[in-house]
């Protein structure tokens, strides 16, 4: 981004200097225009200086637009706005501005042209980002180096994504914690950097306050991990991020737990959930609001002994990581959290402060009910009765009368898969098929993907829902550490007539959703049965839908199919499948195709037209 030549508009009602005002300190940068589609574009700039009352961008079809043309205001010096409702195939001019009364300073003019109506171009970025994975190349990352994403849509029209501190080669360590990127179209993402530059002092203070209550010496040099934030717009002009900081030290001696030689027959220390707020996510500046909740135990304050590193009878009952914020239709705020240790907890929050509605007691008790009484939450889901279970990352969305709980199962390197359950009330009980919505998979071309889970579920405010997660190359993909490649993937969610969601198999690429006909359904498809098999990459096999409504080849051979174009529903062999246009990411070159996703009992199916 370069500094613009400054121009002060003069004359009449066109926002003149007006005299009596000093604009010499004002600086307005030339706008950067990205993510241009047929009807939208993203614009970034900066407007700084003393006495500025308003700032933003103005645009139109003639050169050098002014604030008397169409304008979009920004809320901070870091201008980031989305232009929507544009005309396809049209050249627009845009300028950033700063204003105080009648005085206006403009940037220089930048033009861009929207794509023609119906014109679509496949994304060109390479999924194998290892050659640009370093910190120096972060402006090229797009969705490279994404782990445990959370996504929210802000007032400025951008989607903001935040994540766990993780990256290929640990490149992220140069830039703070809980890194951010944003997009106007869910396809092209601009990297903004860390939202937290240093660990809040309250974490160490709170840790050692609790240790003092337990009769333990303070930890002088805690080892921290920064995990799994959740960002939400809570009302106009206010956004909250709940984040997790894990203390990776042994409880008994406080020695670093990342060295097994330090094992002292105790469990590792607790995790903490904190909260930050901002009024402008485009600024990437957040104000820390402090402690929300921590890991808690039903074994009392002294029950932290661990017999060996093979002992999985965990001390903590609720593990304070993987927070998610749910705002109910009635306006209640709920924190859902938990990972591996005994299941997920639900705690009601104050909508005004974002903190627990009920004051917290000691983070230990002699029973799960005692923990609930102390304010640490009610258990709403558990994968069996084990204290150490492969379930984590709860994410809840309300849709048509139910709260849907998306969760991650199993280890994150290869077997990671996504399940779903539902409840009529926010605090459960959640039940259902535990259907596998995503699973390690491979179509006929490419390496396929594994480790697909820990999802964000969000909507665009117009009834369209999306699933975002990390996904990894399989260990067989070749090159250095392919399974450490963590590409972000955004996929569309569709809802079946039963109310249950399905996740579409190919990543979202803004393919125009023109009408699909039965004639297009006829032909050969690649079909994947997502029935659960631990750590196995499920592969595709061909299935042929004949024009006469019969299935002539594949695992459903001998069955019949029909298509309802009004609802984009394909019924094949008695299974309801949602159909839509998506990008064939495995094709070379990439192209548009048709995909399906459906559920039969506890089994999901994915398909792609060849």
N, C-alpha and C positions, 0 to 999 in steps of 0.2 A: 504494500500500500504506500502511495507517495503523497506528499503534501500538495494540496491544490494551490493554484494561484487564487488569491482572495478577491472577490468582486462584491462591492456593496451596491445593491440595487438603488436606483434613484427615481423619483418622480411620482407624484400623485398617490394613488391607492396601491401602487405596486411595491409597498413596503420600503419606503425610502429611508435614508440615513436620518432625516428629520432634525439633525443638529443636536448639539448638547450631549452627545453620547460618544464615549470612546470605545471603539471596536478594535483598537490596535493589538490587544492581547488575544483576540479571537483567532482560532485556527480550525479550519474545516477541511478534512481530508477528502480526496477524490474517492467516490464510492466504488466498492467492489461488488459486482453483480454476479451471482452464482445461481445454480439450480434453476435455470430458465426452462420453463415448459411452455405449452401452448397457451396457458392462462395464468401463469404465476412466475415469480422470480424472487430471489432473496437478495437484499441489499445491506451492505455493511459499510460503516464510515465512523469517523470520530469528530466531535465538535466540542472544543474546549475553550475556556476563557472566562474572565471575570464579568459577572453581570448578565450572563445568558439566561433568558427566562424560558425558552423553549427551543427544541431542536428536532430534527427529523430529516425526511427526504421529501422532495416534491418531484412529480413526474408528469409527462404528457407526450404527445406525438410530435411536438415542435421543439426545436433546440432551445436550450436555456430556460427550462420551466421555472416558475416562481411559486411562492407560497399561495398565490391566487389561483394556481392550477390545483390539481389533485395532490394532496400531501398526506403523509403518514407520520405522526409524531412519535418520538422516542422518549423514554423515561430517564435516560442517563447520557453521559458524554459518549459512551460506547453505543453507537447507533446500530441496531440490528432489527430490520423490519422485513415483513413479507408483503409483497405486492400481489394481490389476487384479483380475479375478475378481469384479467387482461384479454385482449382480442388476439386470437391466433394469427400468426403470420404478419405481425405488425412490429414496426420499429418504434421503440420508446426512447425518450431521453430522460435522464434522472440527474438531479443535483442534491447534495446534502446541504442543509442550511442550519444557521443559528440565528435566533431572533430575540430581541428585547424591545417591546413596544413596536414602533415603526422601523426600527433599525434591523436590517437583515444582512447577514454575510452568507454568500453561497460558495460552494465548491465549483470546480470546473465541471463541464457537462460530460456525461458518459452515456453512450447509447447501447442498446441491445435489441435483438429481434426475437420475438416469441416464435416457437416452432409452429408449423402449419397444423391446422386441425386434423386430428387423426394420425399425424406423423409421430412415430415412436422410434427411439433409438435405444438399443440395449446398452446397459452399463458396460464399460470397457475395462474397469479396473481389475487387476489380477488378484485372484483369491490367494495365491501364494505370494505373500508380501514380505518374505524373509529378506529380500534384497533392499527393502526400504523400512525395515523394522526399527532402525536406530532412532534415537531422540532427534538427531539432526534432520531427519526426514519426516517429522511428525505432521507437517502440513500436507503430506501426501497420503496419510494413513486412511482417510475415509473411515471404513469400519474395521480396519486392522487393529489388532491389540485391544480387543473388547473382551471383558470378563465380567460376568454377573451384572448385566446392564439393568438400569431403571430408566424409564422414559416418561416424560410429561410434555404436554403441549401448553405453551405459555401465551400470554395476551398478545405478544408481538408476532404470532403466527408460526414461530419456530417450535420444532420438537427438540427438547434438550435431553441428552443421554448422559448418565453418570455411571460409575462402575467401581468395582474392586480394584485395588492397586495390584495389577498383574499385567505382564507384557512379555513378548518374546525377547529373551536376553535381558529382562529387567530394565528395559529402556526407560520406563516411566519414572524411575527413581530420581531422575534429574528435575522433575517438575511438580513436586508436592503430592497431594493425595486426592482421591475421589475425582478423577479426571473427567472433564466435560467435553462433549462435542454437540453440535446442533445441525439441524436440517430443516428445510422447508418442505421437502418432498419425500422424506424417508428413504431416499436413494443416495443422495450426495450429502456428505457430512463434513462439516468444518470443525477442526480440532481447536479447542479453546484452552486446554490445560487444566492444572489442578485447582480445586476449589478451596483446599485447605493447605496452607503452606507449612505449618508446624503443628505438632500434637498439642491439643488444648491442655493447659496446666491442670485442669480439674481431674483429668483421668488419673494421674499419679497421686494426687491428693486423695481422691475418693478411694483408690485402691488401698492406700496405706491406712486410711481411716478404718476400713473394713478389717485389714490385717491386724490392726491394733486391738479391735474388738475380739479377734480370735486369739490374741496373745502371741502374735507372730511379729518378727522383726520387719521393719519397712524394707521395701525393694528400692534400692538407690538408683538402679539403672534398668527400668523396665524395657523389655523387648516387645515392640508393638507390631501388630498386623492391622491393616486397614481394609475392611471387608464390606461388601454388599450394601451400598446405600439405597435409600428409597426416596425419590423426590416427587413432590405433589404440589399442584396449585391448590391452595386451601380457600382462597377467595380472590376477587379481583385485586391485583397489586400485591399479593402476598404468597410466597412459596416457602415450603419447608422441606428440608432434607434430613431424614433420620439416617444415621451412619453407625457403623460398628467398629470399635477398636478393641482388638484382642490383646491381652497381656500374655506373652509367651514365656512365662517363668514358672518354675515349680512352686507349689504353695508352701511346702515345709521350709525350704532354705532360701527361696527366692532366686535360685540360680537359673540361668537361661535354659529353657527346655528344648531349644533347638540342638542341644548337644546331649546325646543319650548318656554320655559319661557323667553328666550331672544328676542323673536320676536318683532321687532321694526317697523313693517309696511314697510319693505323693502325686496327686493329679496336677495338671497344669492350672494356672490361675484363670480367673474369670474374664469374661468379655463384658464390655460396656456399650450401651447404645446412647448416643448423644443426638443433639438436634441443632441444625443451623437454619437461618432464615435469610431471605433476600426479597427485595421488592423488584429487582431487575435481574433475571438470570442471564441476560445478555452481557452484563458487566462482569460476570463470573466472580463476583465478590459476595461473600456470604458472611453473616454475623453469627458467631457461635452462641448458642443459648444454654449449653451445658448438658448436665447429666439427666438422662431420662429413666434408665433402668439398667440392671446388671444381671448376670447369671446368678441363679439361686439354687439351693439344695434342699432336699427333703431329708437329708441325713444329719441335720444339725450343723453347728458351726465347727465341730471338730471331726467330722466324718470323712475327711479328705484323704485318708490312707489308701494307697494303691499297692497291691501285692507285687505286681511286676508290670512290665510294659505290655504283657499279654492279658492283663486284667482289664476287662471292658465294662465292669460294673460301676459306671460313671458316678462321680461325686455330684455333679450338677444335674438337676432335674430339668430345668429350663435353661437352655444355652442362649445367651443374649446376643445372637447374631441373626442376620437375614431379616431385618425389620421390614414391614410393609404397612403403609397407612391406608386405611379404608374409611371413606366418608360415606355414610349411609344415606339413602334418600331422605331420611328424617333429619339429616344434618349432624348425626352423632359421629365422633371421630374415634376410631379404634386402631390400636397398634397390635399387629399380629407378628409374632417372632418365634424363632426356634430353629434348631438344627441338630440332627443326630441324637441329642440327649432327650429321649423320652417323648418327643413330639413338639407340637406347636401350641403356643399360648395366645390368648386374646386379652388385652387390657384396654379399658375405655380411657380416653384422653379428654382433657379440657379442650374444646374447640378454640377457646380464646388464647390459651397459652401453649397448647401442644404437649403439655406434660400430663402425667397420670392424674386422672380425676380423683382417685383415692390416694392419700399419702402412703408412701412405702414404709413398711416395717423392716425388720431384719431380713437379709437375703438368705435366710435359712429357717427351717422349721423341721418338725418331726414327721411331716406328712405332706402330700400334695395339697390337701385341703388347707393345711396350715400356711402353705405358700400363697394360696389364693386369698386367704384371710389377710396375709401381709401385703397384698396388693400386686403380686407378681403374675397373676393371671389364671384364667381357667384353661385347662387343656381342651383343645377343640379337635385335635387329630393326632393319631399315633399309628405308626406302622408296626402293629403288634405291641407286645408288652416289654420288649427289650429296652434296656437303658442306653443302648448304643445301636442305633438303627440308621440305615441308609436312606434317610428322608430329610430334606432341607428345602430352603428357599420358598416359603409359602408366598403366594401372590393371589389376592382375592379381587374379583370384579363382580359387580352386581349386574344382572341381566334378566329382564322379564320375570321378576318374582323370586329369583334365586341368587344366592351368593355362590360363585364358583371358585373353588380353591384349587389353583394350579400349584404343583409341587415337583421337586426334583427327587429322583430316586437313584441310588447307587453311586459308585465312584465317578468322579468327574473326568477322568482321563479318556476312557473309552465308553463304559457302559451307561453313562448318564442318560436318563430318559425322563420324560415329563408325564405326570399323571394328573387326573382331575377328579374332584368330588364336589358335592354341592349341598347346600343347606338353605332352608327357608329363613333362617335367622343368622346374624353375623357371628354369634358366638356358638354356633353349632347346635346339634352334632352334624358333622359333614359325613355324607355317605354317598355311595354310588358304585360304579363298576371299577373304579381305579383304572380307567381306560388309559392305555398308552397313547399319548397324543404325538410325541416325537420319540425317535429311537434311532440308534446308529443305522445308517442306510447307504445304499449305493444303487444308482441307476446304471445303465449299461456303459455309459461313458464316464470318464473322470475317476477320481479317487473316492468320491462319496465323502460322507462326514460322520464323525463320531463325537461323543461328548456334547450332545445337543440338549441343553437344559439350563436351569436357573434363569427363568424367564421373567420378562416384564410384559404385562398385559395392559393395553391402553386403547383408547378410542380417539377419533379425530373430532368429536363433537357433532358429527353428522351421521352417527350410527354405524360407522365402519370400525371394526376392531382389529388389533394387531398383536402379534406375539414377537418379542425380540429376545434373543439369547446369544450365548457364545456357541461356537461350533469349531471342532478341531479336525485336522487331518488324521487319518488312521496311521498307525505306526509303520505301515507298509508303503507310505506315500513317497519315500525317498528323500535324499538330502539330509541336512543336519536337523535333528530333533523335530520331525514333522508334527508329532503329537503336541508340541508346545506352541504351534500356530493356533492363535485364537481369533478367528474371524467373527465379527458380529453378523448376525442374520436376522432380518426383519421379515416376518411372514404374515400373511393375511389369516384372520380367523373368520370362519363361517359358522352359522348356527343351524343345527338340524331341526326338524319338526318336533322332535322330542325335547328340544331346548338345550341339548348338550352341544358343546363347541367342538369343532374340528380345526386343526391347523393345516394350512395348505402346504404341500410338499416343497414347492419351489419358492425361493425368496422373492419378496415384493420388489417390483421394478417399475411401477407406475404404468403398466401395460393398459392401454385404453380398453374398457370393458364394453366393447360392442357386442350386440346380441349374438348368442351361440345358437346354432341350429342342429337338429337331429342329424342332418347330413354330415356335419363336422364330427359328430360323435362316432359315426361309423368309421372303422379302420382298426389299425393295430396300436395298442397301448402297452407301455411298460407298467407293470402292476407289482406293488410291494405289499406283502402281508406284514403289518407291524406287530404281530403277536409277540409278546415279550420273550426274549431269550437273552440271558445275562451276557453282556459283553460281545454279543454277536452282531456284526454288521449285516443287516437284512438286505438281500439283493433282489433285483427286479427280474421278472420273467414276462414274456410276451403274452398278451391276451387280445383276441380279435373280436370286435363287435361287428357282425354282418349287417348290411343295410336292411335286411328283413326282420331285425329285432332279435336275432338269435346270437348266442356266443359260440363261435365255431372253433376257438382255440384258447388254450390257457387253463388255469386251475378251475375256472368256472365254466368250462366247456360243457355244452348241453343246456345251459341256462338261457334266460331271456333278459332283454334289456329294453327300457323305454326312457324317454327324455321329456321332461316338462320344461319348456323354454321359458315359461313365465316365472319360475322359481329357480332356474338353473339346477334342477335336480335330476340326476341320472339314477335310475333304479336298475341295478344289475344283480342278477341271481338273488333277488330279494333284499339287497343291501341298499340303503339310501346313501347316495354320494352327492356332495356339493361340487359343482363344476364352475370354473372360471378361467379367464385368460391370465397367464403368467409368463415369465421369461424362462426359456430353456437355458439354464446356466451351464449345462454340460455340453451343449452343442458348440461347434466351432465353425463359423462365428455364432455367437449367441443370437437367439431369435425368439419370437413370440410363439407360444404353443398353448395348449389347453391342459389343465390338470384337474384331478379330483381328489377328494378326501371324504372318508365316511367311517361309520362305526357299526359293528354288528356285535352286540353284547359287550365284552371287554376288549375286543380286537378292533384296531383301526386299520384302514387301508389307504394307500396312496397310489396315484396313477398319473402318468404323463403320456400325452399323445405323441406317437413317433412321427 
